[in-house]
Amino acid sequence: MKLVNYQLQTQIEYLSNDKPQDFFKDYIRSIIEDTSKPYYQRADYLGLSLKELQSKIDILSSDIKELGQFKKRLAESLEIAKELTAEVFLNNGIDRIEGNIISSITLSKETTKETIPAKAKVNLKRSASNNTQRDELLHIPQAA
């Protein structure tokens, strides 16, 4: 793990079309014209600074992808937990419980806000009449 950013890398990170860019150009020019260091060190400095930024972009892209997958998995897990909790409540004749921090956990009929075509509504009604437990949803109101 790299602990120190190159000065050039830091300057590249703050480049923007909204900010003056002359200082950056002058800094690049000073690196190129600095004869106190061998040419390969100057080239490495420029190249490594650019490479480190690309590496950061790649890591962020990977992290964003992983976080998206993790978010999806957590959302699925939450829905499964709600359904299983509702099933246990139904099997034990419980439709509501109250707590100290959460005011209550209440079973309620599932609702949907999206428009469903008429043909799909008929199919949904048929499947709902065959298995009424699937229509139950665990509803957790926010604490006041």
C-alpha positions in Angstrom: 0.0 0.0 0.0 1.3 3.4 -1.0 1.4 5.9 1.9 2.7 9.0 0.2 1.3 10.7 -2.9 3.6 12.3 -5.4 3.2 16.1 -5.6 2.4 15.8 -9.2 -0.3 13.2 -8.5 -1.9 15.5 -6.0 -1.9 18.3 -8.5 -3.5 16.1 -11.1 -6.2 15.1 -8.7 -7.2 18.7 -8.2 -7.2 19.6 -11.9 -10.5 20.9 -13.2 -11.9 22.8 -16.2 -13.2 25.4 -13.7 -9.7 26.2 -12.3 -6.6 27.8 -13.8 -4.3 25.2 -15.3 -1.2 27.3 -15.9 0.5 26.3 -12.6 0.2 22.6 -13.6 1.7 23.2 -17.0 4.5 25.2 -15.4 5.1 22.3 -13.0 5.3 19.8 -15.8 7.6 22.0 -17.7 9.9 22.3 -14.7 10.1 18.5 -14.3 11.0 18.1 -18.0 13.6 20.9 -17.9 15.2 19.8 -14.5 18.6 18.5 -15.6 19.7 17.8 -12.0 17.9 14.4 -12.3 18.4 11.8 -15.0 15.8 11.7 -17.7 14.5 8.2 -16.6 13.7 9.5 -13.1 11.7 12.4 -14.6 9.9 10.0 -16.9 9.2 7.6 -14.0 7.9 10.5 -11.9 5.5 11.6 -14.6 4.4 8.0 -15.5 4.0 6.8 -11.9 1.9 9.8 -11.0 -0.5 9.1 -13.9 -0.4 5.4 -13.2 -1.3 5.9 -9.5 -4.4 8.0 -10.5 -5.5 5.3 -12.9 -5.0 2.7 -10.1 -7.2 4.8 -7.8 -9.9 5.0 -10.5 -9.8 1.3 -11.0 -10.0 0.6 -7.3 -13.0 3.0 -6.9 -14.7 1.3 -9.9 -14.3 -2.1 -8.3 -15.4 -0.8 -4.9 -18.5 0.7 -6.4 -19.4 -2.5 -8.2 -18.9 -4.5 -5.0 -20.9 -2.1 -2.9 -23.7 -2.3 -5.5 -23.7 -6.1 -5.2 -23.6 -5.9 -1.4 -26.5 -3.4 -1.4 -28.6 -5.7 -3.6 -27.8 -8.7 -1.4 -28.7 -6.8 1.8 -32.0 -5.7 0.2 -32.8 -9.3 -0.7 -31.9 -10.4 2.8 -34.1 -7.8 4.3 -37.1 -8.9 2.3 -36.5 -12.5 3.1 -36.2 -11.6 6.8 -39.5 -9.7 6.6 -41.3 -12.6 4.9 -40.0 -15.1 7.4 -40.9 -12.9 10.3 -44.4 -12.4 8.9 -44.7 -16.2 8.5 -43.7 -16.9 12.1 -46.1 -14.2 13.3 -48.9 -15.7 11.2 -48.2 -19.2 12.5 -48.3 -17.9 16.1 -51.4 -15.8 15.6 -49.5 -12.5 16.1 -50.5 -9.5 14.0 -48.6 -6.8 16.0 -45.9 -6.5 18.6 -44.8 -3.4 20.4 -41.3 -2.4 21.6 -39.6 0.4 23.5 -37.4 1.8 20.7 -39.5 0.6 17.7 -43.1 1.6 18.4 -44.5 -1.6 16.8 -44.0 -4.2 14.2 -47.3 -4.9 12.4 -48.4 -7.3 9.7 -50.3 -5.6 6.9 -51.5 -6.6 3.4 -48.9 -6.1 0.7 -49.5 -3.1 -1.5 -47.9 -2.2 -4.8 -47.6 1.3 -6.3 -46.7 0.3 -9.9 -49.3 0.0 -12.6 -50.1 -3.7 -13.5 -51.7 -4.6 -16.9 -55.3 -6.0 -16.5 -54.3 -9.5 -17.6 -51.5 -9.6 -14.9 -54.0 -8.4 -12.3 -56.2 -11.5 -12.9 -53.2 -13.8 -12.6 -52.1 -12.1 -9.4 -55.6 -12.4 -7.9 -55.7 -16.1 -8.7 -52.3 -16.8 -7.2 -53.2 -14.6 -4.2 -56.4 -16.7 -3.5 -54.3 -19.9 -3.6 -51.7 -18.6 -1.1 -52.9 -15.8 1.2 -49.8 -15.9 3.3 -47.8 -14.4 0.4 -50.0 -11.3 0.6 -48.9 -10.6 4.1 -46.1 -8.1 4.5 -44.1 -7.1 7.5 -44.6 -3.4 8.1 -42.2 -1.6 10.4 -43.4 2.0 11.2 -40.8 4.6 12.0 -40.4 5.5 15.7 -41.8 8.9 16.6 
